[in-house]
């Protein structure tokens, strides 16, 4: 297990309510939820955008990110509905350098 986990950063709001993120039959990303779920996704996105990566203990040139996983049972820690696909939401700017990934083209 890595020494660094996003839950170590203060203020991670988490997903509340019901939120589904999946790929539909047309290979499009579907994001749907109740008001609480959609608002909490907005909170997670704002939190991620506001994290001061320089004050984290993650290594240089890493990027802050979160993994949102489906909840497969009532005692599972997943944050998304069981119909969801695992989703990674990531900052593109790297700690220290601010560089975007090599594959990213502007």
C-alpha positions as CSV (number, residue, x, y, z in Angstrom):
1,X,0.0,0.0,0.0
2,X,1.4,3.4,-0.9
3,X,2.5,5.8,1.9
4,X,0.2,8.4,0.5
5,X,-3.6,8.3,0.3
6,X,-5.9,11.2,-0.6
7,X,-7.9,10.6,2.6
8,X,-4.9,11.9,4.5
9,X,-5.6,15.4,3.0
10,X,-7.9,17.4,5.2
11,X,-11.4,18.3,4.0
12,X,-12.1,15.5,1.5
13,X,-15.9,15.8,1.3
14,X,-16.7,12.3,-0.1
15,X,-19.8,11.4,-2.1
16,X,-23.1,11.5,-0.3
17,X,-26.5,10.5,-1.6
18,X,-26.8,8.4,-4.7
19,X,-24.5,8.9,-7.6
20,X,-24.0,6.8,-10.7
21,X,-21.1,7.2,-13.1
22,X,-21.2,4.7,-15.9
23,X,-20.7,4.1,-19.7
24,X,-24.0,3.9,-21.5
25,X,-25.0,1.8,-24.5
26,X,-23.7,4.5,-26.8
27,X,-20.2,4.5,-25.1
28,X,-21.0,7.9,-23.6
29,X,-20.2,8.7,-20.0
30,X,-23.4,8.9,-17.9
31,X,-23.4,10.9,-14.7
32,X,-26.7,10.8,-12.8
33,X,-27.8,11.1,-9.2
34,X,-30.1,12.5,-6.7
35,X,-29.6,16.2,-5.7
36,X,-27.4,15.2,-2.7
37,X,-25.2,12.9,-4.9
38,X,-24.7,15.5,-7.7
39,X,-23.9,18.3,-5.2
40,X,-21.4,16.1,-3.4
41,X,-19.7,15.3,-6.7
42,X,-19.4,19.1,-7.3
43,X,-17.9,19.4,-3.7
44,X,-15.3,16.6,-4.6
45,X,-14.4,18.4,-7.8
46,X,-14.0,21.7,-6.1
47,X,-12.0,20.1,-3.3
48,X,-9.7,18.5,-5.8
49,X,-9.2,21.7,-7.7
50,X,-8.4,23.6,-4.5
51,X,-5.9,21.1,-2.9
52,X,-2.5,22.6,-2.4
53,X,-0.5,19.8,-3.8
54,X,2.7,21.4,-2.5
55,X,1.5,20.8,1.1
56,X,0.8,17.1,0.6
57,X,3.2,14.3,1.3
58,X,2.9,12.8,-2.2
59,X,6.1,12.5,-4.2
60,X,7.1,15.3,-6.6
61,X,5.6,15.0,-10.1
62,X,2.6,13.1,-8.8
63,X,-0.9,14.3,-9.3
64,X,-3.7,14.5,-6.8
65,X,-6.6,12.2,-7.7
66,X,-9.4,10.3,-6.2
67,X,-10.9,6.9,-7.1
68,X,-14.6,6.6,-6.9
69,X,-15.7,3.0,-6.7
70,X,-19.1,1.4,-6.8
71,X,-20.7,0.2,-3.6
72,X,-21.3,-3.5,-4.0
73,X,-23.0,-4.2,-0.7
74,X,-24.3,-2.3,2.3
75,X,-21.0,-2.7,4.2
76,X,-18.8,-1.8,1.2
77,X,-16.9,1.5,1.4
78,X,-17.6,2.4,-2.3
79,X,-19.1,5.8,-2.9
80,X,-21.0,5.2,-6.2
81,X,-24.1,3.1,-6.9
82,X,-23.7,-0.5,-7.7
83,X,-24.4,0.2,-11.4
84,X,-21.4,2.5,-11.7
85,X,-18.0,2.0,-13.2
86,X,-14.9,2.7,-11.2
87,X,-13.9,6.3,-12.0
88,X,-10.6,8.2,-11.4
89,X,-10.8,12.0,-11.2
90,X,-7.3,13.5,-11.5
91,X,-5.6,16.9,-11.5
92,X,-3.4,17.2,-14.6
93,X,-0.8,19.6,-13.1
94,X,2.0,17.7,-11.3
95,X,3.2,18.6,-7.8
96,X,6.3,20.7,-8.0
97,X,6.6,21.2,-11.7
98,X,3.0,21.9,-12.6
99,X,3.6,19.9,-15.8
100,X,0.8,18.0,-17.5
101,X,1.2,14.4,-18.5
102,X,3.3,13.8,-21.6
103,X,0.4,12.3,-23.5
104,X,-1.7,15.4,-22.9
105,X,-1.8,17.8,-25.9
106,X,-3.1,21.3,-25.7
